[in-house]
């Protein structure tokens, strides 16, 4: 492997369905965390609800469209279940109750008790054939700039990025609506918003549900891409990836999560490529740095990025410091 | 130097109310747990229930050891240290390395691991948390930093230790002692004794020594403590060092009775938080009682539900606890609506 193929791989990841799924989910998390200030550490639970909703319904013979419907309903139910009792809590208590709720969901999904339905630790496979049967692109290879993809993955990529664009457009309208202004007002000063007769509780629950639906769609895209759902794909570290994207991009802007997701996956894929190369070299030379270490290193990088961005550029990379401070003046 | 323990910002009666409410919560949970155990005795007989109580108490005490630093830090600075579990893993990992690679006896490496834990707790305060406080980073951001730190440390352990579970090369297999129908390995018994001793010493330190009084004053009311001439920053360094050391000890004991794994600390983190929150944040006694309840409830639930789902009980308990006392540590209501 050489430099060029590492670069090409990074580019492929950055335009691929995984990145689109993370952009979609990050849009939802940005609504919850950026606009409303809710630290939802159980965001992976929404993804799991979506992915499993689809996988289980299709597995039971329900068809793609019913599966999508069930995915959305399941994520709404999960969000409501989590949000109704917890959104009144202070920020850090909310963080802990949501992470606990998502962990409960994951533990139940992977238990042998629920295995007849969920597949237990092995998860569910091959449930997206109907989606790929709808593929309008002939089965040739397509060159997108330097990256060559099959018609099959092009189909999912187009659908995923169209979903991202639609979600971003909808969010752009939503956050500029009166409802969106109430969301920001509650984040800045809940007492003030309440004193103006706004129902902070209801708005927060709505934010959790809308964000959760976007998370579920992200889960569906990921599941369709891999034709596989596994409970351990929806652990807390997945949530932290989404937080890294939102914080990296910049909170409370519509488009920054998309830019954040693309940059995040570019960097992650580049560093993965370099680390794997280093692991191969080190293994050949008998060193201790192997593939397992290279796999761990990506999480170390994400953690470091979280710390460094929060400390040195808390407003994110795609928001200028001047803009951020002006916003503080307006909302102060 | 006079140390005041009263709360200047609230009327005494209000403070009394919140103390009483805290006691009520603990009492209610204890009563529920006892009722559960009685049902268990009626259904399954005495021996299995006693067994789960002993196992649960053993787990709960380790949870308390890991969580007591987190609890005091939260009471003082309002930061939930999501990387607290990593201090425990650090202790276990250092002990494992010294024991397996260098061949030192477990008792000695345990002490060394505690020293390393204390040192790393102190280092994290000096290198990370104090600069962050100086920058006036808000609670949300501090939480994200703690999560990031946990992610970094956890995967550094993974890189250096690999993904498998391992044991120390002493005390691995022990014959179980039979004490009144309860079977327990000697190492588990020692774990209980060491936990109780360490927590007792900590309680004595906080009650009797000047440094301990200063820490209690800081955790009660930081501003007032500062105004009465306590050097808050150096007390916080002490808390981080003690908390890191005790968490490392907890990790060593957890690794001794169960196994050492790169994410062992993170796996119990939410249980730790459940325990210290239930007992009331900022107090040693609270951490012990709350963690014991969580530990016993977790183990006792295996009487009815599959063992692989026992953490679900603890997590549900955590949610329940936070829902019942949303107003936070000393009852300052921040809730609206």
Interface residues (C-beta under 8 A of the other chain):
Chain A: X37 X39 X85 X86 X88 X89 X90 X91 X92 X93 X95 X96 X97 X99 X100 X101 X103 X104 X107 X108 X111 X112 X113 X190 X191 X194 X199 X200 X201 X237 X240 X243 X247 X292 X293 X296 X297 X299 X300 X302 X303 X304 X305 X306 X307 X310 X311 X314
Chain B: X78 X80 X132 X135 X137 X139 X140 X141 X143 X144 X145 X147 X148 X149 X150 X151 X152 X153 X154 X155 X156 X158 X159 X162 X163 X270 X273 X306 X308 X309 X311 X312 X315 X316 X318 X319 X322 X323 X326 X328 X334 X335 X336 X337
